[in-house]
Each structure stands twice: as structure tokens, then as C-alpha cells.
Amino acid sequence: MYAVIRLRGSVNVRPEARDTLRMLRLQKVNHCVLLPEGKTYEGMLREAKDYIAWGKVSKKAVEELLRRRGRTEGGGRLTDEWLKKNTKFTSTGKLAEALYGGKVEMKGVKGLKPLLRLHPARGGLGEKGTKRTFSEGGVLGNWGDKIDGLLERMR
């Protein structure tokens, strides 16, 4: 499963990248979506690489994201009680396991918002910030397995 985070704003964005970000539901800075790994999103990620950070997220990080940042369509927090009442899942752990296993997508859970609004990164985004790729010391592009550290800072 991929976690994709938008880190740059909407000024001077190429039209192709703007359309791709819209299709990914990343229309504002610090928004995050969880994408299944089985589907082919690599082309979309490459198209928007100058505006996003992504990587393979762990199951523990998915559960923590849902517990802290998951929201319902009414704007309420995602809780175990809400999940028991409105879905077939009994806890955020079970939902995270189903998401991670590819059995369900966030947009497939009725009443659950398909994106996560994150806090700006605690401690900042580093010295080179949002102008360089991860391999050059910045924060943009493919983080691989290290995306969990960025998500923890943006909890």
C-alpha cells in the first residue's frame, strides 16, 4: 500500500500535474491518500512527483493514521463505535488490515472520507525542503519504506 502526501501548493502547477493531483484527490497541501499497491498508480505518481511524496507504508502506520486522522463524512472522528454501527468492521485495526491487504479501498467504505488531512511536519521538512527530491536531501518523490517517518512527523 502506498501513502501519497501533497507537499507543494497550487501556484504554477503544470496542467497535466494539476489533473493528476485532482484524480488522486490531493487538492490541498498536507492532504494524504492511501492507494492500493496492486493497481497501477506509478504513472500518476511520476507525473505529479514534483508536488508529492510517496512510499510503501506499514500496516502499523496505516492503523495509526486512521485512528488519528480518519474522518467521517459528517466531519466526526473515525472511532470503533462508528465503525461497528456503520460498517462491517469492528475496529480501526480491522479496517487497517483490510485496507493493507487490498480487500477494500478507502472510497469503498461508505461514510468514510477518502483522504486524510495531516498536520504540517513537526520539525519542518528539512534544509532543502520542497524544492529537491528525497534522494537529493529534500522531501519530494519516492521515499520507499521511509515514508513512515514522515507520516509520524505529520501526525
KAQUI-V50830 format. One record per residue. N is the residue number from 0. RES is the residue in three letters. SS is DSSP state (H for helix, E for strand, L for the rest). BURIAL is + if it has 24 or more other ideal C-beta (glycine too) atoms within 12 Angstrom, else -. D_LAST is the distance of its C-alpha to the last C-alpha in Angstrom with 1 decimal. Layout:
<<N RES SS BURIAL D_LAST> <N RES SS BURIAL D_LAST>>
This chain:
<<0 MET L + 18.2> <1 TYR E + 16.6> <2 ALA E + 13.1> <3 VAL E + 14.1> <4 ILE E + 12.1> <5 ARG E + 14.4> <6 LEU L + 14.4> <7 ARG L + 17.8> <8 GLY L - 19.6> <9 SER L - 22.7> <10 VAL L - 25.5> <11 ASN L - 28.1> <12 VAL L - 26.5> <13 ARG L - 29.2> <14 PRO H - 30.2> <15 GLU H - 29.7> <16 ALA H + 26.1> <17 ARG H - 25.5> <18 ASP H - 27.0> <19 THR H + 24.9> <20 LEU H + 21.6> <21 ARG H - 23.0> <22 MET H - 23.9> <23 LEU L + 20.5> <24 ARG L + 19.2> <25 LEU L + 17.2> <26 GLN L - 19.0> <27 LYS L - 16.5> <28 VAL L + 14.3> <29 ASN L + 10.5> <30 HIS E + 11.5> <31 CYS E + 11.0> <32 VAL E + 13.8> <33 LEU E + 14.7> <34 LEU E + 18.3> <35 PRO L + 20.8> <36 GLU L - 22.3> <37 GLY L - 25.9> <38 LYS L - 26.3> <39 THR L - 27.1> <40 TYR L + 24.3> <41 GLU H - 25.1> <42 GLY H - 27.4> <43 MET H + 24.9> <44 LEU H + 22.3> <45 ARG H - 25.1> <46 GLU H + 26.2> <47 ALA L + 22.9> <48 LYS L + 22.0> <49 ASP L + 22.4> <50 TYR L + 19.5> <51 ILE E + 16.9> <52 ALA E + 15.2> <53 TRP E + 15.5> <54 GLY E + 16.1> <55 LYS E + 16.8> <56 VAL L + 13.9> <57 SER L + 14.7> <58 LYS H + 15.3> <59 LYS H - 13.2> <60 ALA H + 10.0> <61 VAL H + 11.4> <62 GLU H + 11.9> <63 GLU H + 8.6> <64 LEU H + 7.2> <65 LEU H + 10.4> <66 ARG H - 10.2> <67 ARG H + 7.1> <68 ARG H + 7.6> <69 GLY L + 11.2> <70 ARG E + 13.9> <71 THR E - 17.6> <72 GLU L - 20.2> <73 GLY L - 21.1> <74 GLY L - 17.8> <75 GLY L - 17.2> <76 ARG E - 14.4> <77 LEU L + 14.9> <78 THR L - 16.6> <79 ASP H - 19.1> <80 GLU H - 21.9> <81 TRP H + 21.2> <82 LEU H + 21.1> <83 LYS H - 24.4> <84 LYS H - 26.1> <85 ASN H - 25.3> <86 THR L + 24.8> <87 LYS L - 26.4> <88 PHE L + 23.2> <89 THR L - 23.2> <90 SER L - 19.6> <91 THR H + 16.1> <92 GLY H - 17.1> <93 LYS H + 20.3> <94 LEU H + 18.6> <95 ALA H + 16.2> <96 GLU H - 19.4> <97 ALA H + 21.4> <98 LEU H + 18.9> <99 TYR H + 18.8> <100 GLY H - 22.5> <101 GLY L - 23.2> <102 LYS L - 25.0> <103 VAL L + 23.2> <104 GLU L + 21.1> <105 MET H + 18.5> <106 LYS H - 21.2> <107 GLY H - 23.6> <108 VAL L + 22.1> <109 LYS L - 24.0> <110 GLY L - 22.1> <111 LEU E + 18.6> <112 LYS L + 17.0> <113 PRO L + 16.9> <114 LEU L + 13.8> <115 LEU E + 10.2> <116 ARG E + 9.3> <117 LEU L + 6.1> <118 HIS L - 6.0> <119 PRO L - 8.3> <120 ALA L + 7.9> <121 ARG L - 8.6> <122 GLY L - 12.1> <123 GLY L - 12.9> <124 LEU L + 13.7> <125 GLY L - 16.7> <126 GLU L - 20.4> <127 LYS L - 21.3> <128 GLY H - 18.3> <129 THR H + 18.6> <130 LYS H - 22.3> <131 ARG L - 22.6> <132 THR E + 21.7> <133 PHE H + 19.7> <134 SER H - 23.1> <135 GLU H - 24.3> <136 GLY L - 21.5> <137 GLY L + 19.4> <138 VAL L + 16.3> <139 LEU E + 18.1> <140 GLY E + 19.5> <141 ASN E + 19.3> <142 TRP E + 17.0> <143 GLY E - 18.6> <144 ASP L - 17.1> <145 LYS L - 15.0> <146 ILE H + 12.3> <147 ASP H + 10.3> <148 GLY H + 10.0> <149 LEU H + 8.7> <150 LEU H + 6.0> <151 GLU H - 5.2> <152 ARG H + 5.6> <153 MET L + 3.8> <154 ARG L - 0.0>>
